[in-house]
Amino acid sequence: MSLKSFHIIFVCVTFLMSLFFVLWSRLLAKDVSTITTAIGWCGIIGLVIAPLYGVYFWRKSSKLIL
C-alpha cells in the first residue's frame, strides 16, 4: 500500500469518526454538557474540513510525477 492510498484512507476514517462524533453528541449522549456540545461542534468542523482536504490532497498528489 502506497503512502498516497494510506493517506486517502486516513482522511476517510477521519470523516467517518467526525460523523460518529456528531451523531453521538446529538442523538446518543445521555448527558448534554458543555464538553458534549464541544465534541459535536468539532465533529461538524471535521465533516466540513476532511472532504475539502481530501480533494485538495487528491488533486495535488495526482500532479506529482514520481
CHARMM internal coordinates of N, CA and C (Angstrom, degrees):
IC EDIT
DIST 1 N 1 CA 1.4550
DIST 1 CA 1 C 1.5236
ANGL 1 N 1 CA 1 C 107.71
DIST 1 C 2 N 1.2942
ANGL 1 CA 1 C 2 N 114.71
DIHE 1 N 1 CA 1 C 2 N 130.10
DIST 2 N 2 CA 1.4579
ANGL 1 C 2 N 2 CA 119.36
DIHE 1 CA 1 C 2 N 2 CA -178.60
DIST 2 CA 2 C 1.5221
ANGL 2 N 2 CA 2 C 110.55
DIHE 1 C 2 N 2 CA 2 C -79.81
DIST 2 C 3 N 1.2990
ANGL 2 CA 2 C 3 N 114.51
DIHE 2 N 2 CA 2 C 3 N 165.49
DIST 3 N 3 CA 1.4569
ANGL 2 C 3 N 3 CA 120.40
DIHE 2 CA 2 C 3 N 3 CA 179.07
DIST 3 CA 3 C 1.5258
ANGL 3 N 3 CA 3 C 111.16
DIHE 2 C 3 N 3 CA 3 C -66.28
DIST 3 C 4 N 1.3367
ANGL 3 CA 3 C 4 N 116.14
DIHE 3 N 3 CA 3 C 4 N -33.74
DIST 4 N 4 CA 1.4685
ANGL 3 C 4 N 4 CA 120.51
DIHE 3 CA 3 C 4 N 4 CA 178.72
DIST 4 CA 4 C 1.5284
ANGL 4 N 4 CA 4 C 110.57
DIHE 3 C 4 N 4 CA 4 C -64.01
DIST 4 C 5 N 1.3184
ANGL 4 CA 4 C 5 N 118.02
DIHE 4 N 4 CA 4 C 5 N -47.79
DIST 5 N 5 CA 1.4653
ANGL 4 C 5 N 5 CA 120.33
DIHE 4 CA 4 C 5 N 5 CA -179.06
DIST 5 CA 5 C 1.5268
ANGL 5 N 5 CA 5 C 111.26
DIHE 4 C 5 N 5 CA 5 C -68.23
DIST 5 C 6 N 1.3230
ANGL 5 CA 5 C 6 N 117.91
DIHE 5 N 5 CA 5 C 6 N -35.56
DIST 6 N 6 CA 1.4576
ANGL 5 C 6 N 6 CA 119.87
DIHE 5 CA 5 C 6 N 6 CA 175.36
DIST 6 CA 6 C 1.5211
ANGL 6 N 6 CA 6 C 110.56
DIHE 5 C 6 N 6 CA 6 C -62.94
DIST 6 C 7 N 1.3111
ANGL 6 CA 6 C 7 N 117.38
DIHE 6 N 6 CA 6 C 7 N -39.67
DIST 7 N 7 CA 1.4577
ANGL 6 C 7 N 7 CA 121.94
DIHE 6 CA 6 C 7 N 7 CA -179.57
DIST 7 CA 7 C 1.5300
ANGL 7 N 7 CA 7 C 110.50
DIHE 6 C 7 N 7 CA 7 C -65.44
DIST 7 C 8 N 1.3237
ANGL 7 CA 7 C 8 N 117.72
DIHE 7 N 7 CA 7 C 8 N -42.28
DIST 8 N 8 CA 1.4639
ANGL 7 C 8 N 8 CA 121.32
DIHE 7 CA 7 C 8 N 8 CA 178.21
DIST 8 CA 8 C 1.5227
ANGL 8 N 8 CA 8 C 110.23
DIHE 7 C 8 N 8 CA 8 C -64.41
DIST 8 C 9 N 1.3198
ANGL 8 CA 8 C 9 N 117.59
DIHE 8 N 8 CA 8 C 9 N -41.27
DIST 9 N 9 CA 1.4705
ANGL 8 C 9 N 9 CA 120.96
DIHE 8 CA 8 C 9 N 9 CA 177.32
DIST 9 CA 9 C 1.5203
ANGL 9 N 9 CA 9 C 110.32
DIHE 8 C 9 N 9 CA 9 C -63.58
DIST 9 C 10 N 1.3208
ANGL 9 CA 9 C 10 N 117.30
DIHE 9 N 9 CA 9 C 10 N -40.52
DIST 10 N 10 CA 1.4593
ANGL 9 C 10 N 10 CA 121.36
DIHE 9 CA 9 C 10 N 10 CA 179.18
DIST 10 CA 10 C 1.5292
ANGL 10 N 10 CA 10 C 111.14
DIHE 9 C 10 N 10 CA 10 C -63.49
DIST 10 C 11 N 1.3251
ANGL 10 CA 10 C 11 N 118.00
DIHE 10 N 10 CA 10 C 11 N -39.25
DIST 11 N 11 CA 1.4666
ANGL 10 C 11 N 11 CA 121.25
DIHE 10 CA 10 C 11 N 11 CA 177.06
DIST 11 CA 11 C 1.5261
ANGL 11 N 11 CA 11 C 110.13
DIHE 10 C 11 N 11 CA 11 C -65.43
DIST 11 C 12 N 1.3279
ANGL 11 CA 11 C 12 N 117.93
DIHE 11 N 11 CA 11 C 12 N -39.83
DIST 12 N 12 CA 1.4745
ANGL 11 C 12 N 12 CA 121.20
DIHE 11 CA 11 C 12 N 12 CA 177.70
DIST 12 CA 12 C 1.5236
ANGL 12 N 12 CA 12 C 111.46
DIHE 11 C 12 N 12 CA 12 C -64.47
DIST 12 C 13 N 1.3243
ANGL 12 CA 12 C 13 N 117.31
DIHE 12 N 12 CA 12 C 13 N -41.26
DIST 13 N 13 CA 1.4639
ANGL 12 C 13 N 13 CA 121.09
DIHE 12 CA 12 C 13 N 13 CA 177.76
DIST 13 CA 13 C 1.5228
ANGL 13 N 13 CA 13 C 110.11
DIHE 12 C 13 N 13 CA 13 C -65.43
DIST 13 C 14 N 1.3130
ANGL 13 CA 13 C 14 N 117.41
DIHE 13 N 13 CA 13 C 14 N -38.38
DIST 14 N 14 CA 1.4631
ANGL 13 C 14 N 14 CA 121.45
DIHE 13 CA 13 C 14 N 14 CA 176.77
DIST 14 CA 14 C 1.5190
ANGL 14 N 14 CA 14 C 110.80
DIHE 13 C 14 N 14 CA 14 C -61.88
DIST 14 C 15 N 1.3302
ANGL 14 CA 14 C 15 N 116.87
DIHE 14 N 14 CA 14 C 15 N -41.88
DIST 15 N 15 CA 1.4611
ANGL 14 C 15 N 15 CA 120.96
DIHE 14 CA 14 C 15 N 15 CA 177.55
DIST 15 CA 15 C 1.5300
ANGL 15 N 15 CA 15 C 110.95
DIHE 14 C 15 N 15 CA 15 C -62.61
DIST 15 C 16 N 1.3256
ANGL 15 CA 15 C 16 N 116.80
DIHE 15 N 15 CA 15 C 16 N -45.05
DIST 16 N 16 CA 1.4674
ANGL 15 C 16 N 16 CA 120.10
DIHE 15 CA 15 C 16 N 16 CA -179.68
DIST 16 CA 16 C 1.5274
ANGL 16 N 16 CA 16 C 111.90
DIHE 15 C 16 N 16 CA 16 C -65.97
DIST 16 C 17 N 1.3192
ANGL 16 CA 16 C 17 N 117.24
DIHE 16 N 16 CA 16 C 17 N -37.34
DIST 17 N 17 CA 1.4622
ANGL 16 C 17 N 17 CA 120.04
DIHE 16 CA 16 C 17 N 17 CA 177.88
DIST 17 CA 17 C 1.5236
ANGL 17 N 17 CA 17 C 110.78
DIHE 16 C 17 N 17 CA 17 C -68.03
DIST 17 C 18 N 1.3145
ANGL 17 CA 17 C 18 N 117.67
DIHE 17 N 17 CA 17 C 18 N -37.79
DIST 18 N 18 CA 1.4636
ANGL 17 C 18 N 18 CA 120.76
DIHE 17 CA 17 C 18 N 18 CA 175.96
DIST 18 CA 18 C 1.5217
ANGL 18 N 18 CA 18 C 110.54
DIHE 17 C 18 N 18 CA 18 C -63.76
DIST 18 C 19 N 1.3225
ANGL 18 CA 18 C 19 N 116.96
DIHE 18 N 18 CA 18 C 19 N -39.96
DIST 19 N 19 CA 1.4599
ANGL 18 C 19 N 19 CA 121.09
DIHE 18 CA 18 C 19 N 19 CA 176.43
DIST 19 CA 19 C 1.5253
ANGL 19 N 19 CA 19 C 110.82
DIHE 18 C 19 N 19 CA 19 C -62.25
DIST 19 C 20 N 1.3215
ANGL 19 CA 19 C 20 N 116.72
DIHE 19 N 19 CA 19 C 20 N -41.90
DIST 20 N 20 CA 1.4598
ANGL 19 C 20 N 20 CA 120.45
DIHE 19 CA 19 C 20 N 20 CA 176.71
DIST 20 CA 20 C 1.5299
ANGL 20 N 20 CA 20 C 111.17
DIHE 19 C 20 N 20 CA 20 C -61.79
DIST 20 C 21 N 1.3234
ANGL 20 CA 20 C 21 N 117.55
DIHE 20 N 20 CA 20 C 21 N -42.46
DIST 21 N 21 CA 1.4649
ANGL 20 C 21 N 21 CA 120.55
DIHE 20 CA 20 C 21 N 21 CA 179.36
DIST 21 CA 21 C 1.5257
ANGL 21 N 21 CA 21 C 111.52
DIHE 20 C 21 N 21 CA 21 C -60.77
DIST 21 C 22 N 1.3274
ANGL 21 CA 21 C 22 N 116.08
DIHE 21 N 21 CA 21 C 22 N -42.03
DIST 22 N 22 CA 1.4632
ANGL 21 C 22 N 22 CA 119.62
DIHE 21 CA 21 C 22 N 22 CA 179.55
DIST 22 CA 22 C 1.5209
ANGL 22 N 22 CA 22 C 110.25
DIHE 21 C 22 N 22 CA 22 C -65.28
DIST 22 C 23 N 1.3223
ANGL 22 CA 22 C 23 N 117.04
DIHE 22 N 22 CA 22 C 23 N -47.69
DIST 23 N 23 CA 1.4683
ANGL 22 C 23 N 23 CA 120.28
DIHE 22 CA 22 C 23 N 23 CA -179.25
DIST 23 CA 23 C 1.5234
ANGL 23 N 23 CA 23 C 111.57
DIHE 22 C 23 N 23 CA 23 C -63.87
DIST 23 C 24 N 1.3178
ANGL 23 CA 23 C 24 N 116.38
DIHE 23 N 23 CA 23 C 24 N -40.01
DIST 24 N 24 CA 1.4540
ANGL 23 C 24 N 24 CA 119.49
DIHE 23 CA 23 C 24 N 24 CA -179.97
DIST 24 CA 24 C 1.5286
ANGL 24 N 24 CA 24 C 111.15
DIHE 23 C 24 N 24 CA 24 C -65.72
DIST 24 C 25 N 1.3264
ANGL 24 CA 24 C 25 N 116.55
DIHE 24 N 24 CA 24 C 25 N -44.67
DIST 25 N 25 CA 1.4665
ANGL 24 C 25 N 25 CA 119.11
DIHE 24 CA 24 C 25 N 25 CA -176.15
DIST 25 CA 25 C 1.5210
ANGL 25 N 25 CA 25 C 111.92
DIHE 24 C 25 N 25 CA 25 C -69.99
DIST 25 C 26 N 1.3268
ANGL 25 CA 25 C 26 N 117.82
DIHE 25 N 25 CA 25 C 26 N -28.79
DIST 26 N 26 CA 1.4667
ANGL 25 C 26 N 26 CA 120.75
DIHE 25 CA 25 C 26 N 26 CA -178.28
DIST 26 CA 26 C 1.5225
ANGL 26 N 26 CA 26 C 113.34
DIHE 25 C 26 N 26 CA 26 C -91.76
DIST 26 C 27 N 1.3283
ANGL 26 CA 26 C 27 N 117.60
DIHE 26 N 26 CA 26 C 27 N -34.87
DIST 27 N 27 CA 1.4647
ANGL 26 C 27 N 27 CA 119.98
DIHE 26 CA 26 C 27 N 27 CA -171.48
DIST 27 CA 27 C 1.5358
ANGL 27 N 27 CA 27 C 114.69
DIHE 26 C 27 N 27 CA 27 C -113.54
DIST 27 C 28 N 1.3054
ANGL 27 CA 27 C 28 N 117.43
DIHE 27 N 27 CA 27 C 28 N -37.36
DIST 28 N 28 CA 1.4602
ANGL 27 C 28 N 28 CA 120.28
DIHE 27 CA 27 C 28 N 28 CA -169.74
DIST 28 CA 28 C 1.5208
ANGL 28 N 28 CA 28 C 115.60
DIHE 27 C 28 N 28 CA 28 C -102.12
DIST 28 C 29 N 1.3041
ANGL 28 CA 28 C 29 N 118.21
DIHE 28 N 28 CA 28 C 29 N -16.63
DIST 29 N 29 CA 1.4674
ANGL 28 C 29 N 29 CA 120.52
DIHE 28 CA 28 C 29 N 29 CA -177.03
DIST 29 CA 29 C 1.5260
ANGL 29 N 29 CA 29 C 109.93
DIHE 28 C 29 N 29 CA 29 C -71.59
DIST 29 C 30 N 1.3148
ANGL 29 CA 29 C 30 N 115.40
DIHE 29 N 29 CA 29 C 30 N 127.75
DIST 30 N 30 CA 1.4636
ANGL 29 C 30 N 30 CA 120.02
DIHE 29 CA 29 C 30 N 30 CA 178.97
DIST 30 CA 30 C 1.5183
ANGL 30 N 30 CA 30 C 111.97
DIHE 29 C 30 N 30 CA 30 C -77.66
DIST 30 C 31 N 1.3212
ANGL 30 CA 30 C 31 N 115.59
DIHE 30 N 30 CA 30 C 31 N -33.23
DIST 31 N 31 CA 1.4610
ANGL 30 C 31 N 31 CA 120.95
DIHE 30 CA 30 C 31 N 31 CA -178.02
DIST 31 CA 31 C 1.5248
ANGL 31 N 31 CA 31 C 108.99
DIHE 30 C 31 N 31 CA 31 C -111.91
DIST 31 C 32 N 1.3104
ANGL 31 CA 31 C 32 N 117.06
DIHE 31 N 31 CA 31 C 32 N 114.64
DIST 32 N 32 CA 1.4661
ANGL 31 C 32 N 32 CA 120.41
DIHE 31 CA 31 C 32 N 32 CA 178.18
DIST 32 CA 32 C 1.5277
ANGL 32 N 32 CA 32 C 107.83
DIHE 31 C 32 N 32 CA 32 C -90.88
DIST 32 C 33 N 1.3120
ANGL 32 CA 32 C 33 N 114.91
DIHE 32 N 32 CA 32 C 33 N 103.88
DIST 33 N 33 CA 1.4595
ANGL 32 C 33 N 33 CA 120.80
DIHE 32 CA 32 C 33 N 33 CA -179.25
DIST 33 CA 33 C 1.5205
ANGL 33 N 33 CA 33 C 109.22
DIHE 32 C 33 N 33 CA 33 C -124.51
DIST 33 C 34 N 1.3043
ANGL 33 CA 33 C 34 N 115.58
DIHE 33 N 33 CA 33 C 34 N -176.10
DIST 34 N 34 CA 1.4601
ANGL 33 C 34 N 34 CA 120.91
DIHE 33 CA 33 C 34 N 34 CA -179.50
DIST 34 CA 34 C 1.5250
ANGL 34 N 34 CA 34 C 110.88
DIHE 33 C 34 N 34 CA 34 C -64.53
DIST 34 C 35 N 1.3195
ANGL 34 CA 34 C 35 N 116.83
DIHE 34 N 34 CA 34 C 35 N -41.12
DIST 35 N 35 CA 1.4688
ANGL 34 C 35 N 35 CA 119.42
DIHE 34 CA 34 C 35 N 35 CA -178.47
DIST 35 CA 35 C 1.5255
ANGL 35 N 35 CA 35 C 110.73
DIHE 34 C 35 N 35 CA 35 C -68.92
DIST 35 C 36 N 1.3180
ANGL 35 CA 35 C 36 N 117.96
DIHE 35 N 35 CA 35 C 36 N -35.21
DIST 36 N 36 CA 1.4607
ANGL 35 C 36 N 36 CA 120.96
DIHE 35 CA 35 C 36 N 36 CA 176.98
DIST 36 CA 36 C 1.5239
ANGL 36 N 36 CA 36 C 110.76
DIHE 35 C 36 N 36 CA 36 C -64.36
DIST 36 C 37 N 1.3074
ANGL 36 CA 36 C 37 N 115.90
DIHE 36 N 36 CA 36 C 37 N -42.42
DIST 37 N 37 CA 1.4615
ANGL 36 C 37 N 37 CA 120.39
DIHE 36 CA 36 C 37 N 37 CA 177.44
DIST 37 CA 37 C 1.5200
ANGL 37 N 37 CA 37 C 110.98
DIHE 36 C 37 N 37 CA 37 C -65.40
DIST 37 C 38 N 1.3271
ANGL 37 CA 37 C 38 N 117.41
DIHE 37 N 37 CA 37 C 38 N -40.04
DIST 38 N 38 CA 1.4680
ANGL 37 C 38 N 38 CA 121.30
DIHE 37 CA 37 C 38 N 38 CA 178.88
DIST 38 CA 38 C 1.5269
ANGL 38 N 38 CA 38 C 111.16
DIHE 37 C 38 N 38 CA 38 C -64.29
DIST 38 C 39 N 1.3267
ANGL 38 CA 38 C 39 N 116.94
DIHE 38 N 38 CA 38 C 39 N -40.53
DIST 39 N 39 CA 1.4641
ANGL 38 C 39 N 39 CA 120.55
DIHE 38 CA 38 C 39 N 39 CA 177.49
DIST 39 CA 39 C 1.5254
ANGL 39 N 39 CA 39 C 109.98
DIHE 38 C 39 N 39 CA 39 C -63.64
DIST 39 C 40 N 1.3242
ANGL 39 CA 39 C 40 N 116.99
DIHE 39 N 39 CA 39 C 40 N -39.27
DIST 40 N 40 CA 1.4615
ANGL 39 C 40 N 40 CA 120.66
DIHE 39 CA 39 C 40 N 40 CA 177.34
DIST 40 CA 40 C 1.5152
ANGL 40 N 40 CA 40 C 112.22
DIHE 39 C 40 N 40 CA 40 C -62.83
DIST 40 C 41 N 1.3140
ANGL 40 CA 40 C 41 N 116.60
DIHE 40 N 40 CA 40 C 41 N -43.64
DIST 41 N 41 CA 1.4688
ANGL 40 C 41 N 41 CA 119.91
DIHE 40 CA 40 C 41 N 41 CA 178.98
DIST 41 CA 41 C 1.5192
ANGL 41 N 41 CA 41 C 111.65
DIHE 40 C 41 N 41 CA 41 C -67.10
DIST 41 C 42 N 1.3223
ANGL 41 CA 41 C 42 N 117.33
DIHE 41 N 41 CA 41 C 42 N -38.13
DIST 42 N 42 CA 1.4674
ANGL 41 C 42 N 42 CA 119.99
DIHE 41 CA 41 C 42 N 42 CA 176.02
DIST 42 CA 42 C 1.5320
ANGL 42 N 42 CA 42 C 110.43
DIHE 41 C 42 N 42 CA 42 C -63.46
DIST 42 C 43 N 1.3313
ANGL 42 CA 42 C 43 N 116.59
DIHE 42 N 42 CA 42 C 43 N -36.84
DIST 43 N 43 CA 1.4568
ANGL 42 C 43 N 43 CA 120.48
DIHE 42 CA 42 C 43 N 43 CA 176.17
DIST 43 CA 43 C 1.5174
ANGL 43 N 43 CA 43 C 111.97
DIHE 42 C 43 N 43 CA 43 C -64.00
DIST 43 C 44 N 1.3225
ANGL 43 CA 43 C 44 N 116.70
DIHE 43 N 43 CA 43 C 44 N -40.96
DIST 44 N 44 CA 1.4683
ANGL 43 C 44 N 44 CA 120.53
DIHE 43 CA 43 C 44 N 44 CA 178.12
DIST 44 CA 44 C 1.5242
ANGL 44 N 44 CA 44 C 110.42
DIHE 43 C 44 N 44 CA 44 C -63.80
DIST 44 C 45 N 1.3196
ANGL 44 CA 44 C 45 N 116.53
DIHE 44 N 44 CA 44 C 45 N -41.62
DIST 45 N 45 CA 1.4662
ANGL 44 C 45 N 45 CA 120.42
DIHE 44 CA 44 C 45 N 45 CA 177.43
DIST 45 CA 45 C 1.5324
ANGL 45 N 45 CA 45 C 110.31
DIHE 44 C 45 N 45 CA 45 C -62.71
DIST 45 C 46 N 1.3274
ANGL 45 CA 45 C 46 N 116.25
DIHE 45 N 45 CA 45 C 46 N -40.87
DIST 46 N 46 CA 1.4589
ANGL 45 C 46 N 46 CA 120.16
DIHE 45 CA 45 C 46 N 46 CA 177.34
DIST 46 CA 46 C 1.5156
ANGL 46 N 46 CA 46 C 112.84
DIHE 45 C 46 N 46 CA 46 C -64.76
DIST 46 C 47 N 1.3409
ANGL 46 CA 46 C 47 N 116.66
DIHE 46 N 46 CA 46 C 47 N -35.88
DIST 47 N 47 CA 1.4646
ANGL 46 C 47 N 47 CA 120.29
DIHE 46 CA 46 C 47 N 47 CA 177.64
DIST 47 CA 47 C 1.5221
ANGL 47 N 47 CA 47 C 112.14
DIHE 46 C 47 N 47 CA 47 C -65.80
DIST 47 C 48 N 1.3099
ANGL 47 CA 47 C 48 N 116.46
DIHE 47 N 47 CA 47 C 48 N -26.70
DIST 48 N 48 CA 1.4655
ANGL 47 C 48 N 48 CA 119.83
DIHE 47 CA 47 C 48 N 48 CA 178.99
DIST 48 CA 48 C 1.5316
ANGL 48 N 48 CA 48 C 110.96
DIHE 47 C 48 N 48 CA 48 C -86.58
DIST 48 C 49 N 1.3193
ANGL 48 CA 48 C 49 N 116.46
DIHE 48 N 48 CA 48 C 49 N -44.67
DIST 49 N 49 CA 1.4589
ANGL 48 C 49 N 49 CA 120.63
DIHE 48 CA 48 C 49 N 49 CA -171.76
DIST 49 CA 49 C 1.5400
ANGL 49 N 49 CA 49 C 112.71
DIHE 48 C 49 N 49 CA 49 C -77.94
DIST 49 C 50 N 1.3191
ANGL 49 CA 49 C 50 N 118.82
DIHE 49 N 49 CA 49 C 50 N -38.24
DIST 50 N 50 CA 1.4694
ANGL 49 C 50 N 50 CA 120.65
DIHE 49 CA 49 C 50 N 50 CA -175.78
DIST 50 CA 50 C 1.5343
ANGL 50 N 50 CA 50 C 112.95
DIHE 49 C 50 N 50 CA 50 C -60.00
DIST 50 C 51 N 1.3271
ANGL 50 CA 50 C 51 N 120.02
DIHE 50 N 50 CA 50 C 51 N -47.41
DIST 51 N 51 CA 1.4790
ANGL 50 C 51 N 51 CA 117.79
DIHE 50 CA 50 C 51 N 51 CA 177.87
DIST 51 CA 51 C 1.5323
ANGL 51 N 51 CA 51 C 112.93
DIHE 50 C 51 N 51 CA 51 C -66.19
DIST 51 C 52 N 1.3237
ANGL 51 CA 51 C 52 N 116.52
DIHE 51 N 51 CA 51 C 52 N -37.25
DIST 52 N 52 CA 1.4706
ANGL 51 C 52 N 52 CA 118.84
DIHE 51 CA 51 C 52 N 52 CA 178.06
DIST 52 CA 52 C 1.5274
ANGL 52 N 52 CA 52 C 110.62
DIHE 51 C 52 N 52 CA 52 C -62.14
DIST 52 C 53 N 1.3230
ANGL 52 CA 52 C 53 N 116.14
DIHE 52 N 52 CA 52 C 53 N -43.99
DIST 53 N 53 CA 1.4639
ANGL 52 C 53 N 53 CA 119.78
DIHE 52 CA 52 C 53 N 53 CA 178.68
DIST 53 CA 53 C 1.5229
ANGL 53 N 53 CA 53 C 110.82
DIHE 52 C 53 N 53 CA 53 C -67.45
DIST 53 C 54 N 1.3371
ANGL 53 CA 53 C 54 N 117.56
DIHE 53 N 53 CA 53 C 54 N -38.35
DIST 54 N 54 CA 1.4585
ANGL 53 C 54 N 54 CA 120.75
DIHE 53 CA 53 C 54 N 54 CA 178.98
DIST 54 CA 54 C 1.5194
ANGL 54 N 54 CA 54 C 112.03
DIHE 53 C 54 N 54 CA 54 C -60.41
DIST 54 C 55 N 1.3242
ANGL 54 CA 54 C 55 N 116.49
DIHE 54 N 54 CA 54 C 55 N -44.18
DIST 55 N 55 CA 1.4689
ANGL 54 C 55 N 55 CA 120.52
DIHE 54 CA 54 C 55 N 55 CA 178.17
DIST 55 CA 55 C 1.5260
ANGL 55 N 55 CA 55 C 110.13
DIHE 54 C 55 N 55 CA 55 C -66.14
DIST 55 C 56 N 1.3172
ANGL 55 CA 55 C 56 N 116.98
DIHE 55 N 55 CA 55 C 56 N -42.49
DIST 56 N 56 CA 1.4636
ANGL 55 C 56 N 56 CA 121.17
DIHE 55 CA 55 C 56 N 56 CA 177.97
DIST 56 CA 56 C 1.5281
ANGL 56 N 56 CA 56 C 110.62
DIHE 55 C 56 N 56 CA 56 C -59.24
DIST 56 C 57 N 1.3263
ANGL 56 CA 56 C 57 N 116.60
DIHE 56 N 56 CA 56 C 57 N -47.08
DIST 57 N 57 CA 1.4598
ANGL 56 C 57 N 57 CA 120.04
DIHE 56 CA 56 C 57 N 57 CA -178.70
DIST 57 CA 57 C 1.5203
ANGL 57 N 57 CA 57 C 111.05
DIHE 56 C 57 N 57 CA 57 C -66.31
DIST 57 C 58 N 1.3281
ANGL 57 CA 57 C 58 N 117.85
DIHE 57 N 57 CA 57 C 58 N -40.88
DIST 58 N 58 CA 1.4649
ANGL 57 C 58 N 58 CA 121.53
DIHE 57 CA 57 C 58 N 58 CA -179.35
DIST 58 CA 58 C 1.5294
ANGL 58 N 58 CA 58 C 110.51
DIHE 57 C 58 N 58 CA 58 C -60.61
DIST 58 C 59 N 1.3421
ANGL 58 CA 58 C 59 N 116.08
DIHE 58 N 58 CA 58 C 59 N -45.99
DIST 59 N 59 CA 1.4688
ANGL 58 C 59 N 59 CA 119.79
DIHE 58 CA 58 C 59 N 59 CA 179.85
DIST 59 CA 59 C 1.5308
ANGL 59 N 59 CA 59 C 111.58
DIHE 58 C 59 N 59 CA 59 C -65.70
DIST 59 C 60 N 1.3203
ANGL 59 CA 59 C 60 N 115.89
DIHE 59 N 59 CA 59 C 60 N -42.10
DIST 60 N 60 CA 1.4600
ANGL 59 C 60 N 60 CA 119.79
DIHE 59 CA 59 C 60 N 60 CA -178.74
DIST 60 CA 60 C 1.5272
ANGL 60 N 60 CA 60 C 110.81
DIHE 59 C 60 N 60 CA 60 C -66.98
DIST 60 C 61 N 1.3246
ANGL 60 CA 60 C 61 N 117.51
DIHE 60 N 60 CA 60 C 61 N -41.92
DIST 61 N 61 CA 1.4603
ANGL 60 C 61 N 61 CA 119.89
DIHE 60 CA 60 C 61 N 61 CA -177.11
DIST 61 CA 61 C 1.5191
ANGL 61 N 61 CA 61 C 112.33
DIHE 60 C 61 N 61 CA 61 C -74.97
DIST 61 C 62 N 1.3262
ANGL 61 CA 61 C 62 N 117.55
DIHE 61 N 61 CA 61 C 62 N -25.21
DIST 62 N 62 CA 1.4722
ANGL 61 C 62 N 62 CA 117.93
DIHE 61 CA 61 C 62 N 62 CA 177.95
DIST 62 CA 62 C 1.5213
ANGL 62 N 62 CA 62 C 111.59
DIHE 61 C 62 N 62 CA 62 C -75.06
DIST 62 C 63 N 1.3223
ANGL 62 CA 62 C 63 N 118.28
DIHE 62 N 62 CA 62 C 63 N -18.73
DIST 63 N 63 CA 1.4611
ANGL 62 C 63 N 63 CA 121.82
DIHE 62 CA 62 C 63 N 63 CA 177.47
DIST 63 CA 63 C 1.5384
ANGL 63 N 63 CA 63 C 112.04
DIHE 62 C 63 N 63 CA 63 C -83.02
DIST 63 C 64 N 1.3330
ANGL 63 CA 63 C 64 N 116.86
DIHE 63 N 63 CA 63 C 64 N -17.92
DIST 64 N 64 CA 1.4574
ANGL 63 C 64 N 64 CA 120.34
DIHE 63 CA 63 C 64 N 64 CA -178.71
DIST 64 CA 64 C 1.5232
ANGL 64 N 64 CA 64 C 110.51
DIHE 63 C 64 N 64 CA 64 C -74.56
DIST 64 C 65 N 1.2930
ANGL 64 CA 64 C 65 N 116.20
DIHE 64 N 64 CA 64 C 65 N 138.09
DIST 65 N 65 CA 1.4624
ANGL 64 C 65 N 65 CA 121.57
DIHE 64 CA 64 C 65 N 65 CA 175.23
DIST 65 CA 65 C 1.5177
ANGL 65 N 65 CA 65 C 106.84
DIHE 64 C 65 N 65 CA 65 C -113.92
DIST 65 C 66 N 1.3279
ANGL 65 CA 65 C 66 N 114.95
DIHE 65 N 65 CA 65 C 66 N 115.33
DIST 66 N 66 CA 1.4618
ANGL 65 C 66 N 66 CA 119.47
DIHE 65 CA 65 C 66 N 66 CA -178.47
DIST 66 CA 66 C 1.5014
ANGL 66 N 66 CA 66 C 111.39
DIHE 65 C 66 N 66 CA 66 C -108.24
END
COOR INIT
IC SEED 1 N 1 CA 1 C
IC BUILD
